[in-house]
């Protein structure tokens, strides 16, 4: 009986100590200032949403473009404006890099004809609205969303060469929207906020080939970035 009492007392004291530690707030005044700053980094897996012209049919049948993407990276800065206890307006300028491989399955021929590598390094300029729950100890879940202007340094939009010379061109200036969910974790010296976000192009990013009957671009009605990225912010 005494041993059971000791075990029960140990479990109770451990549970009580743990619960007490959980109630100690880290950075209790962190969210009080009107402005604060930080930085972020992360990884992305961006692809393309492709839709085809309904009337396009050639000798090989319906067009079919497969997209293979590699893991890219994101890095940038954070400027946060508190509008309300649970609402923040954020500006998160940064760079987003990714490489995609397009395979044109409806085209027959050598690999230099049926395959195109498309590199993309975006200057990503999003304006986001962050909606947070009330803080629970040192945890605070949130949802986030907004729109962005993205400048693609790798677009080749002004290049006179097109797919007939091996160059797949996309537009330099693009507009996107993004949505995500995340959680704020408060530590002794900083706030760490991991989130998962999706990004989706609003405009058509495709630059058509010089020939109106191009096998590569004529079948495509819309081509726009879409992807998911892991966002790790430190504030």
C-alpha positions in Angstrom: 0.0 0.0 0.0 2.8 2.4 0.9 4.5 1.7 -2.4 1.3 2.4 -4.3 0.9 5.6 -2.4 4.4 6.7 -3.3 3.8 5.8 -7.0 0.5 7.7 -7.0 2.1 10.6 -5.2 5.0 10.7 -7.7 2.6 10.6 -10.7 0.4 13.3 -9.2 3.4 15.6 -8.3 4.8 15.0 -11.8 1.5 15.8 -13.5 1.1 18.9 -11.3 4.6 20.1 -12.0 4.1 19.5 -15.7 0.8 21.4 -15.7 2.4 24.3 -13.8 5.2 24.5 -16.3 2.7 24.5 -19.2 1.0 27.6 -17.6 4.2 29.7 -17.5 3.8 32.0 -20.4 6.8 32.6 -22.7 7.0 36.1 -24.2 3.7 37.2 -22.5 3.8 40.7 -24.1 5.0 39.6 -27.6 1.7 40.3 -29.3 1.1 43.7 -27.7 3.2 46.0 -30.0 1.6 47.4 -33.1 4.5 46.4 -35.3 7.0 43.6 -35.2 9.4 42.0 -37.7 11.0 38.6 -38.5 12.2 36.3 -41.2 11.2 33.0 -42.8 12.6 30.1 -44.8 11.2 26.9 -46.1 10.7 24.5 -49.0 8.2 24.3 -51.9 6.9 21.9 -54.4 5.4 24.0 -57.2 3.8 22.6 -60.4 1.6 24.0 -63.1 -2.2 23.8 -63.6 -2.7 23.2 -67.3 -6.0 23.4 -69.2 -6.3 22.8 -73.0 -8.3 24.3 -75.7 -11.5 22.2 -76.1 -11.4 22.3 -79.9 -7.8 21.2 -80.3 -7.4 17.7 -81.8 -4.4 16.7 -83.9 -3.2 13.5 -85.4 -1.9 12.2 -82.1 -5.2 12.8 -80.3 -5.7 15.0 -77.2 -2.7 17.0 -76.0 -1.0 15.8 -72.8 1.6 17.7 -70.9 3.1 16.1 -67.8 4.8 18.3 -65.2 7.6 17.1 -62.9 8.8 19.4 -60.2 11.8 19.4 -57.9 11.8 20.7 -54.3 12.6 24.4 -54.2 13.3 26.9 -51.4 11.7 30.0 -50.0 13.4 32.7 -48.0 12.3 36.2 -47.0 11.4 38.9 -44.4 8.3 39.6 -42.4 6.6 42.9 -41.4 3.5 42.4 -39.2 0.9 45.0 -38.3 -1.6 44.2 -35.5 -5.0 45.3 -36.5 -6.9 43.5 -33.7 -6.1 41.0 -31.0 -6.8 38.2 -33.4 -6.2 39.9 -36.8 -2.8 40.8 -38.3 -1.8 42.3 -41.7 1.5 41.0 -43.0 3.9 41.8 -45.8 6.3 38.9 -46.5 8.7 39.8 -49.4 11.0 37.0 -50.4 12.4 34.7 -53.0 10.8 31.5 -54.2 12.8 29.1 -56.5 11.8 25.9 -58.2 12.5 24.0 -61.4 9.9 22.1 -63.4 10.2 19.7 -66.3 7.5 19.6 -68.9 7.0 16.5 -71.1 4.8 16.9 -74.1 3.3 13.4 -74.5 1.3 14.3 -77.6 4.6 15.2 -79.5 6.8 12.4 -80.9 10.5 12.8 -81.4 13.8 13.1 -79.6 14.0 14.3 -76.0 15.1 17.8 -77.0 11.7 18.1 -78.8 9.4 16.5 -76.2 11.0 17.8 -73.0 11.5 21.3 -71.6 13.1 22.4 -68.3 11.5 25.5 -66.9 13.4 27.3 -64.1 11.5 29.8 -62.0 13.0 32.2 -59.4 10.2 34.5 -58.2 10.4 37.8 -56.3 7.4 37.0 -54.1 5.5 40.0 -52.7 2.5 38.8 -50.7 0.1 40.9 -48.6 -1.6 38.5 -46.2 -4.3 38.6 -43.5 -3.6 36.4 -40.5 -6.6 35.3 -38.3 -5.5 33.8 -35.0 -7.4 32.1 -32.1 -6.9 33.3 -28.6 -3.5 32.2 -27.1 -3.6 28.9 -25.2 -0.6 28.9 -22.9 2.3 29.0 -25.5 0.3 27.9 -28.5 -1.8 29.9 -31.0 -3.3 28.3 -34.2 -4.1 30.5 -37.1 -5.3 30.6 -40.7 -3.7 33.0 -43.3 -4.5 34.1 -46.8 -4.0 36.9 -49.3 -2.7 37.9 -52.7 0.8 38.5 -54.2 2.6 40.0 -57.0 5.4 37.7 -58.3 8.2 38.7 -60.7 9.8 35.7 -62.4 13.5 36.4 -63.1 13.7 33.2 -65.2 10.7 33.8 -67.5 12.5 34.5 -70.8 9.4 36.5 -71.8 11.4 38.9 -73.9 13.5 36.2 -75.6 12.9 36.0 -79.3 13.7 32.3 -79.3 10.7 30.0 -78.7 10.1 26.3 -78.4 11.4 25.8 -82.0 14.8 26.8 -80.6 14.3 24.9 -77.3 13.0 27.8 -75.2 9.8 27.5 -73.2 8.7 31.0 -72.2 6.5 32.3 -69.4 5.5 35.8 -68.3 7.6 37.8 -66.0 4.8 39.5 -64.0 2.2 37.4 -62.4 -0.5 37.6 -59.7 -1.3 34.8 -57.3 -3.3 34.0 -54.2 -2.3 31.8 -51.3 -4.0 30.2 -48.3 -2.7 28.3 -45.4 -2.9 27.1 -41.8 -0.3 27.2 -39.1 0.5 27.5 -35.4 2.4 30.0 -33.3 4.8 28.5 -30.8 6.1 30.8 -28.1 9.6 30.2 -26.7 11.8 32.2 -24.3 13.5 34.4 -26.9 11.4 34.1 -30.1 8.2 33.0 -31.7 8.4 30.0 -34.1 5.5 29.6 -36.6 5.4 26.6 -38.9 2.6 26.7 -41.5 1.5 24.8 -44.7 0.4 27.0 -47.5 -0.9 26.6 -51.0 -0.2 29.1 -53.8 -2.2 29.5 -57.0 -1.7 31.6 -60.1 -4.5 34.0 -61.1 -3.3 35.0 -64.6 -2.2 32.9 -67.5 1.6 32.6 -67.4 2.1 31.2 -70.8 3.9 33.1 -73.5 2.9 31.6 -76.9 5.4 30.6 -79.6 5.9 32.8 -82.6 4.1 30.3 -84.8 0.3 30.2 -84.3 0.4 26.5 -85.0 3.0 25.6 -82.4 2.8 22.0 -81.2 4.0 23.1 -77.7 1.8 26.2 -76.9 -1.1 26.2 -79.3 -3.0 23.4 -77.5 -2.6 25.1 -74.1 -5.4 27.4 -73.0 -4.1 28.2 -69.5 -0.9 27.6 -67.7 -0.5 28.8 -64.1 1.7 28.0 -61.1 0.1 26.0 -58.3 1.9 24.4 -55.4 2.4 23.8 -51.7 5.1 25.0 -49.5 6.3 24.6 -45.9 6.8 28.0 -44.3 8.9 28.4 -41.1 8.9 31.8 -39.6 11.0 33.2 -36.8 9.8 36.4 -35.1 
